[in-house]
Amino acid sequence: MPDYLSRSPVDDAEEDPDETTHLISKSTQTDIANINNYSFIIAAVETRAMKLRNKTLNDISDTTKLTSDSLNTPIEENRTTPFSIEELIQAQQNDNYAKNILNNIKKYKNYMIKDNLLMRRLNHPVSYVPQGDLRRTILQIYHDTAANGAHFGRDKTIHKIKQRYFWPSMYKDINNYIKSCITCAQYNPRRKKAPGKLRPIKPPEGVWQLVAMDFHGPINPTSRRGNKYIICLTDILSKFVVTKAVRDNTAQTAVKFLKDDVISKFGTPRCILTDNGTHFTSTIMNELIKQIGSTHLYSTPYHLQSNGQVERYNSTMDAKIAALSNIQKTDWDDQLPFVTFNYNTSIHSSTKQIPFEMMYGRAPILPFDYQGDNVTIQYDNEHVKKPNQFLTKLNEQAKINIIKNQ
């Protein structure tokens, strides 16, 4: 598998942390032969200690200004949104297509008006987005940004956007936008199904019944924090993924990950599938699994397909991290949480479900999703029963879809 994190060599770095001397090109970056077209800016070298000291002073100054201003001005809501509901309503009123529907709403059974906002009638009504900059803004947010899109593919992007917005040419626009994405073309792998038929594997009965764990790496280059590996755990049924960037692939690191990032947050899995690496067959690992009462399963030696769930995610993870990382690729561990979150909140091709929903029993709220100003707090006697019914339904549908797609 190609090493997607090392495609851009450090020699081509745009910025060196120890220097403030820059090279500015008046032409394109590829036009290096004509050196006369380059202009140089001579600046004093700034050491790392000086930069940190100046940054600290600036931070203190900014904090002082914020404190003094906040005493005399109203507190703004600490939430970033791509555009406000008022802006969307105004855009609809300026759009001829939307204006015609608004003026003749009784003739259009597929639309409705809620709080002056034109919405499309679906299982869950969504806002209509008129032609213009708003559509492109939505495409950029749910495909390009690290927190909401992380450069995932067409189907995942379509599902995220159609859960929140609607416009007539939405599918075509999303498809064209992703096809024209240079970053996706550069880093996304071309996949082709291998010839032959897969041997069907019966999916687990429920979530957290069977999980697969593996180390990925060493990753080149090493991150700024010194991390070289990614340890990953995938639930076989829901496809929910837990990841962590680590410095080594020792048994102690694997045990710490299981205790701190898996068991303490999600509970104890019934069965844990790993390869035959010494970090998983060690005494310390066997002791932990014995203490928590889980069953340790091993994949067939020299046969990666036995633990294919993790291997498949590793391929996706490499491409997305590379697309989001800086030129030197040294901040890949900063992008890992965003990639994992987007993977867990996107529809999965084999289960046709969202891993986050199967894990938590509720729909995920993405960073740029609009949320109402009012919060209603009420007691529901059926609160425990409803999520259980919802999760049972999702699990059954996922098992059917897994078998169908094998």
N, C-alpha and C positions, 0 to 999 in steps of 0.2 A: 504494500500500500504506500502511495507517495507520502512524503513528509510535508504536509501542507504548511506547517508552522515555520519551515526554513526556506520558503521560496524567495523571500526578500532578504538578501544578505545584509549584514550590519554595515558593510562598506557603503551602502547606498542610503545611510541614515540621514534624515533631514535635520536632526538636532542632536548635538552632543551635550550631555548634562553638565560638562565642565567648562564649556565655552559659550560665548554669546556672539561669536563671529559668524556671519551668515553670508551665503553666496546667493545672489539674486539674479535670475535669468530673465532677460527681456523677451526671449523666444520660448519655444517649447522645451521640455526637459530632454527630449531625444536629440535636440540640435546641439550636441556637445562639441562637435568639431569646430564650430565657429567661436573660438574662445574670446574673440574681441567683442562679441555681443554681451558678454557678462560684465556686470559692474560689481565691484567689491566694496563692502562696508568694513572699514577697519574699526575695531572696538577692543576695549581692554578685556583681557581674560578674567573671567569671574570664577573663583574657586567654588567648590561645592559648599564649603563652610560659609563663604560670603553669601551665596545664594540662599542658604537656609536661614541665615541671620536676617537678611533683607525680607525674606518671605514672612518670618515671624513678626517683624516690625510692621509690615503691611497688614497682616492679619489682625494685630492688636489695634492698629489705627482704624481698620474697617469695623471691628467690633465696637470701638468707642463711638464711631459715627452712627452705627445702627442703634446703639443704646440711647443716644441722645435724641435721635430722630423719632424713635418709637414712643417717646414720652409725649410728643406733641402731635402725632399723626395717628389716624385709626389703623388698627392691625389688619393687614391684608391676609387673605386666606393663603396658606402655604401649600398650594397645589397648582401644578402646571397642567393646562389643558391646551390642545391644539387650536381650538376656537370655542367661543362661548355659544350657548343655545341662542342668545339674542342675535349673534352674528349669523347663525344658520337660518334663523327665521327671516332676517333681513335679506339674506341671499335668496331664499325661496320666493320672497315677495318681488324680487327684482328679476326673477327668471320667468320667461313667458310660459314654459311648459308647466311649471309648478303653479303659476298664477291662474292658469286655465283650470287646473284641477281644484284649486282652492275656491274659485268662484262657482264651480259646478260640482261640488263634492258629492252630491246625491247621485250623480251619474257614474261616479267612479267607485265601485263597490270594493275595490282592492286597496282603497286609501281611506284614511281617517284623519281628523284634526284633533290634536290633544294639546291644550295650552298654547294655541296659535301655531303649533308646529305640525307640518304635514308629515304623516307617517304611513308607511306601507303595512298593510294587514298581513301578518304572518303568524306563526305560532306564538312568536313574541314580537309585537310591533316594533319596527325600527324606523329611524328618521330617513326621510328622503333627502338626498344630496343633489343640489342643482349643478349644472355645468359650471366649470370655472376652477379657480385655485383650490377650493375646498376638497375636490376629488383627489387632486394630486397630493395635497397635504395628507389625506387619509392613506393613500398608497405609500407615501414615504414613511409615515409613522408605523404602519402595520407590516412593513417589509424591511425598511432600512435601519430603523432605530434598534439599539441593543436590547432595550427593555421590552419592546413590543413585537419586534419582527425577527431580528437576528438573521436576516437573509434566508429564511426558510422558503420552501418551494411553493408552487402555484396552489396546490390543494389546501395546504395549511393556511396560506394567506387568504384565500377565498373564504374559507370557513370562518376565520377570525373577523373579517370585514362584514360578511353577510349576517353575522350575529349582532351587528351594531348599526349598520347603515344599508341603504339601498339606492341604486340608480339603474336605469334600464340596461346600459352597456357595461355593467360592472364586471362580469366574467371576462369579457373581451379586453377591457381596459387593464384588469389585473394581469391577465396572461401576457399582454403586450409589454406591460411595465416590467415584469420579471424577466421576459425574454431579452429586454434591452439593458438589464442590469449587468454592468461590466464586472462588478465584484463577484456576482454569482457565477458568471461565465469563467472567471479566473480560478475560483477555488472549489466550486461544487464538482464532485466526481461524477463521471458518466457511468451509470449502472446498467447492467444487462443481466437478465436472468440466465443462470447456467442451464445447459440442456439437461433433460431428465426430469423425473417426477420426484417430488419430496415425499419422504415417508411421514405420514401424518402423526403428530404428537398430540395426545390429549391434553388440553389446557387444564390448569389447576381449577379446583372448585371455587376458590375465592381469592381475594387480594391478600397478599402477604403470606400465602401458603407455600409459594416457591419463589425464591429470589436468586439471581445470579450475580456473582461478584468477581471483579477482575481488576488488575492493574493495567494502565495504559502508559507506554513510554519505553525508554527515556525520551522526552520531548526536547527537540533542539530548535531554538536555543533555550537555555535555562532562564526562568523568569527572574525579574529583579529581586524577588524575595527568596530566590534559591530553589524554587520548586522545579522538579524534573519529571514528576509522574502525576497521573490522575487516577485515583481509585474510584471505581464506579460500581454501583449496585442497582440492578434493574428488577422490578417485579414482573414476573413472567406473564401474568394475566393482564394487569392494567397498563403495563409498559412504563409505569412511573419510575423515574430515575433519581438517584441520590449520588452526587459527585463531590469530590474534594481534591484540590491541588495539594500535593505533598512533596517532600524533599527526597524520599527514598521509597523503596518497595519492600521493606522489611516486614517481618511478622508482627513486630511491635506496632508499626504504623497501621497495619490491617486491623489488629485487635482494638486499637484506640478509635479507629474509624467506626467499627461496629458498635462499640459502647457509646461513644459521644454523639455520633451523627446518625445512627440508625436506630438502635434499641431505645435510647433515651427519648427520641423524638417520634418514632413511628411504631414502637412496640417490637416484640420478638418475632422474627419470621419462623415459620414452621420448619422449612427446609432451606438450606443454603447450598447452592451449586457453585463450585469453583473448579479451576484447573488443578494440575498436580504440582504447581510451583511450591518451593520450600516455604514461602511466606504463608501458604495456606495449609500445608501439611505439618507444620511445626507443632511442637508440644504445647506452646502457649496458646495457639489458635484452637487446638483440640480441647484444651482445658476450658476455654471460654465457651465454646459451643456446648460442651458437656454441662457447664454450670447453668446456662440459659435454657437447656432442655430442647435444643434444636437438633435436626438431623443434618449431618454434613455429607453432601453428595459430591462426587468427583467426576469431571468430564473425561472422555476417552483421551489418552495421551496422543499428542501430535494430530489431533483432530479438532480444529478450532470451531467447527460447526456445532459441536456438542454444547458449546456455550455461546451460541450465535447471537443471543439477545444483546449481550454486552458488546460483542465484536461489531454488531451492526450499528449500535449507538456510537461507538468509538469513531467509526468512519464519518458519521454525520457531525459529530462534535469537532473533529479536526477541521473540517471545511468551514464551519460557522465561526469557530474561534479565530481562524486565520483571516476571515473576512472582516472581523471586528477589531482585530489587534492593530497596534501601531506598526510603523514601518519596520522597526527592529524586531517585532514579534516578541518583545520581552514583557509585555503586559497581558499575556494570554490567560494567566490565572485570574486577572481582574474581569475578564470577559466570560469565564467559565460559569459563574452563577447566572448570568443573563441567558446564555445558551441553554443551560439546564432548565431554567424557568420557562423559556419559550417552548422547549421540547415538551415539557409537562403540561403546558396550557394549550397545545395545538392538537388537533384531531389526529389520531394514529391511523395509518393506512390499513393495518390488519384488523384492528378491533372496531374501527369506525366510531371510537369513543375518545374523549379527552382524558388522559391519564389523571389530571388534577381532579376532575369530577369523580372518577372511580375511586380515588384515594380519600377525598374529603366529603363527598356527597353534596357538593355545591359548585356552582359555576365560578370560574376564576375571575377576579377583577384585575384588569390590566392597568398599568400606570396612567394611561391617557384616557381611560374610560370615564364617561360623565357619570357623576353621582349626585343625587339630589341634595339640596341644602338641609332638608329636614330628615331627622333620624327617628323612626318610630320604634319604641320599646314596648313590647307586649308579650304576655305569657301565652304559650300555645301548648295545650295538653297533649297534642299529637306530635310535638316536636321530635321526639325520639323515634316514633313509629314511622313518620314520613321519610326521613333520610334512609332508614333501613329498607323500606320498600323501594325507594329510588335506587339505592345501591344494588339491591337484589336484581332489579330489572336491568341495570347497566351490566352487571356481571354475566347474566344469561345472554344478553345480546352480544357481549364481547366474546364469549366462548363460541357462540354460533359463527360469528364473523371470522374468528381465528381459524376454525376448522374449514370454513368456506374458502379462505384465502391460502390455505396450505397447498 
